[in-house]
Structure formats: structure tokens, C-alpha cells
């Protein structure tokens, strides 16, 4: 199936590893070009090299708490590749702890990065897109069902899903689509950290897999393929939805 990604250009945040990088790999494999951002310069450089170097990828060291970051990303796409067709907005998971346990400072920092940084980037990218553009937010299954011990995520992710629906309505008449992706247990560094939090990673993995209908933790590439499709012209009539990529773990219809 031709997704129509050849020579299209996408910005991806938090993409030096994990789900962002997995999506970048799939986009590039189908002929797209990408602009990556993350906070660690050495990891950004390694990701660009792994994706084929400057002909296919450009990397920026950036943090979404900086109000200037979205404009830098849009400018980099236009300056290097001459266009912008969409974005995958991914932010690292906030600190662990129940909603009552985490501090005010942790709430503020997470709001600035996870929530406001995402909303600001959506606004900036959407303003630069034309008919056929697409934005995907990487959220979490916590947008639909709270996860034990992840109070900040449980508080902020559902709000972002609501924002995505709201802006999908607003930008739809311009032909710009907005979707949310809800990854479940996928083997990223974040999930390795969560599995190890109980002190016995193997037991944690076994318990997690037992709660997933497919009885396994997902591979990042499986997420990346779904994200690449939803960003592509092949998904041109899909907007305003939240799409779980979780092996069937969410029980709602």
C-alpha cells in the first residue's frame, strides 16, 4: 500500500528514541523526510545518523518548555526541505507517583512540558500547515483509563485528548487533521523503568503481559507503523479520534 509519504516532511518531538524515533524510522522508510528534536544533543545526532543523515533527517536540540522551540522546528523543516506536512508531538513521561503524592513543583513542571508545550507546538505547526497536513499527539492509555501510580499522566493526558478533539474541529475546515495516539505497554525505556519500579522487572513484565489480550508487550515499530499511517495522506479522512495501540488492553468500546 502506498501511503503517499514520498518527499513529505514531518517534525517529530521527543524523537531521539522511543516511540518518536520508531515513527521517524517508518516515515523515512516510506520516503518522507523528518526534523527531529530532543533535549540530549548526542542522542539527537545519533538518531539523525541512524535515519540516513542530512538527506533524510535534521536534528535540533530543543525542549518544549521553551516557547521558541515550535517556531525553530517549523523553520528547520522549511529551510532544509522546503515544506512542512505534519508533526508527531511526543513528550517524555512525567514523574511517577499518585496525584496526591507528587509535589506542586512536579505538577507545574509537567504542565509546562507535557501539556502547555504540546498545545503550543500544535498551534504553531497547525498555523504552518496547508490542506492535507496532519498532527498526531502521542498520549497514553491513561487518557481513557487511569494507570496506578501515574497521577500526573492520569491528570494531564485526558486533557490533551480533549484539546486534540477541539483543535481537530477548528482546523478541519482548512483540511488539517489532528489525532491522538494512546500507546499501552510498548517496550521503550519508559516502560522498562516502570516495569523495574516494583523491584522485579521480570515479574512486572509477566503481570503486564497477562493483562494484555495479545499476551505480549508491543514493539516500538508496531506503534511507528500506526503513527506513520495516521500522519499519511492514506488516512486523509481520519481526524479527531483517539487511537489505542495497546494490544487490546483498554476494555472500553
C-alpha positions in Angstrom: 0.0 0.0 0.0 1.4 3.4 -1.0 0.9 5.8 1.9 1.7 8.8 -0.2 4.6 9.8 2.1 7.3 10.3 -0.6 9.1 13.6 -0.1 6.7 14.8 2.6 8.2 16.5 5.6 7.3 15.9 9.3 8.5 17.4 12.6 8.8 14.9 15.5 9.5 16.0 19.1 11.0 13.7 21.7 12.2 11.6 18.8 15.8 10.7 19.7 14.5 7.3 20.9 11.3 5.5 21.9 8.1 6.0 20.0 9.1 9.2 18.3 12.2 7.6 16.8 10.2 4.5 15.8 7.7 6.7 13.9 10.6 8.6 12.3 12.0 5.3 11.1 8.7 4.3 9.4 8.2 7.7 7.8 11.7 7.7 6.4 11.4 4.1 5.2 8.3 5.3 3.1 10.2 8.2 1.6 9.4 11.0 4.0 12.0 13.4 5.5 12.0 14.4 9.1 13.1 17.1 11.6 13.8 15.6 15.0 14.1 17.3 18.3 15.1 16.1 21.8 17.0 17.5 24.8 20.2 15.5 24.6 22.5 16.6 21.7 24.4 13.4 21.4 21.2 11.3 21.1 19.8 13.7 18.5 23.0 13.3 16.4 22.9 9.5 16.7 19.2 9.4 15.7 19.9 11.6 12.6 22.8 9.3 11.6 20.6 6.2 12.1 17.9 7.6 9.8 20.3 8.2 6.9 22.0 11.5 7.7 21.1 15.0 6.4 19.5 13.9 3.2 16.7 12.3 5.2 16.8 13.8 8.7 17.7 17.0 10.6 18.1 17.2 14.3 17.6 20.0 16.8 18.5 20.1 20.5 15.3 21.6 22.0 12.9 21.5 24.9 9.2 22.0 24.6 9.2 24.2 27.7 11.0 26.8 25.6 8.3 28.9 23.8 10.6 29.4 20.8 11.0 25.6 20.1 8.0 25.2 17.8 9.0 28.1 15.6 12.5 26.7 15.4 11.2 23.3 14.3 8.9 24.8 11.6 11.8 27.0 10.3 14.1 24.0 10.2 11.7 22.0 8.1 11.1 24.8 5.6 14.8 25.8 5.5 16.2 22.3 4.9 13.4 20.6 3.0 11.3 23.5 1.7 7.9 22.4 3.1 6.1 21.0 6.2 3.3 18.4 6.1 2.8 17.5 9.7 4.1 16.6 13.1 4.2 13.9 15.7 4.3 15.6 19.2 5.7 13.3 21.8 6.9 14.3 25.3 8.6 12.1 27.8 6.5 10.6 30.6 6.1 12.7 33.8 7.3 11.6 37.2 5.8 8.6 38.9 3.6 8.9 42.0 0.0 9.2 42.8 -1.8 12.5 42.2 -1.8 13.2 46.0 1.9 12.3 46.4 3.6 14.4 43.7 4.6 17.9 44.6 3.3 21.2 43.4 6.6 21.8 41.6 6.3 18.4 39.8 2.8 19.3 38.7 4.0 22.7 37.4 7.0 21.3 35.5 4.9 18.6 34.0 2.2 21.0 33.0 4.8 23.2 31.2 6.3 20.3 29.3 3.6 17.7 28.8 0.6 20.0 28.5 1.4 23.6 27.5 4.5 22.6 25.5 2.3 20.2 23.4 -0.5 22.7 23.0 1.9 25.5 21.9 3.5 23.1 19.4 0.1 22.1 18.0 -0.9 25.7 17.5 2.4 26.7 15.8 2.6 23.7 13.5 -1.1 23.9 12.5 -0.6 27.6 11.5 2.1 26.4 9.1 0.2 23.6 7.5 -2.0 23.7 4.4 -4.7 21.3 3.2 -3.6 17.7 3.7 -1.5 18.4 6.8 -1.7 16.2 9.9 -0.7 16.3 13.5 -0.5 13.4 15.9 -0.2 13.6 19.7 1.5 10.8 21.5 -0.5 10.4 24.7 -1.2 7.2 26.7 -3.9 4.8 27.5 -4.2 6.9 30.7 -6.3 9.3 28.6 -9.1 6.8 28.9 -8.3 4.8 32.0 -6.1 5.9 34.9 -2.9 4.0 35.5 -1.8 3.1 39.0 1.0 5.3 40.4 1.0 7.7 37.4 -1.2 10.6 38.8 0.3 13.3 36.7 -0.2 11.4 33.5 -3.8 10.5 34.6 -4.4 14.2 35.1 -2.8 15.7 32.0 -3.3 13.2 29.2 -7.1 13.2 29.2 -6.9 17.0 29.0 -4.7 16.8 25.9 -7.1 14.3 24.3 -9.8 16.9 24.7 -7.6 19.6 23.3 -6.8 17.4 20.2 -10.5 16.9 19.6 -11.2 20.6 20.0 -8.4 21.7 17.5 -9.5 18.9 15.1 -12.8 20.7 14.9 -11.1 24.1 14.4 -8.6 23.1 11.8 -10.7 20.6 9.9 -12.2 23.2 7.6 -8.6 24.0 6.5 -8.0 20.4 5.7 -5.7 19.9 8.6 -6.2 16.7 10.6 -5.4 16.1 14.3 -5.4 12.7 16.0 -4.3 11.3 19.4 -2.4 8.0 19.8 -2.7 6.0 23.0 0.2 3.7 23.4 -0.1 1.0 26.0 2.7 -1.3 27.1 5.4 -0.9 24.4 9.0 -1.8 25.2 10.6 1.6 25.4 13.0 2.9 28.1 10.0 4.5 29.9 8.2 1.1 30.1 11.4 -0.6 31.2 11.6 2.0 34.0 8.0 1.4 35.0 8.4 -2.4 35.0 11.5 -2.1 37.2 9.8 0.2 39.7 8.4 -2.7 41.6 11.9 -4.3 42.2 11.3 -7.4 40.0 11.3 -6.4 36.3 10.6 -10.0 35.1 7.6 -10.4 37.4 6.4 -7.0 36.4 6.6 -7.9 32.7 4.8 -11.2 33.3 2.0 -9.5 35.1 1.7 -6.8 32.5 1.6 -9.3 29.7 -1.1 -11.3 31.4 -3.4 -8.3 31.3 -3.0 -7.7 27.6 -5.2 -9.8 25.3 -2.3 -10.4 22.9 -0.2 -11.6 25.9 2.8 -9.6 25.0 4.4 -6.1 25.2 4.5 -4.3 21.9 7.5 -3.4 19.8 8.1 0.3 19.1 8.0 -0.4 15.3 4.4 -1.6 15.7 3.5 1.8 17.1 5.5 3.6 14.5 3.7 2.0 11.6 0.3 3.1 13.0 1.5 6.6 13.6 3.0 6.8 10.1 -0.2 5.7 8.5 -2.3 8.2 10.5 0.1 11.0 9.5 0.0 10.0 5.9 -2.4 11.0 3.1 -3.7 7.5 3.1 -5.6 8.4 6.4 -6.9 11.6 4.8 -10.5 11.1 6.2 -9.4 10.3 9.8 -9.4 13.2 12.3 -10.5 14.0 15.9 -10.0 10.4 17.1 -8.0 8.7 19.9 -6.4 5.5 18.6 -5.2 2.9 21.1 -2.0 1.0 20.2 -2.1 -1.3 23.2 -2.6 -5.0 22.2 -6.3 -4.7 23.3 -5.6 -3.7 26.9 -8.2 -1.0 27.1 -11.6 -2.6 27.8 -13.9 0.2 26.6 -15.5 0.0 23.2 
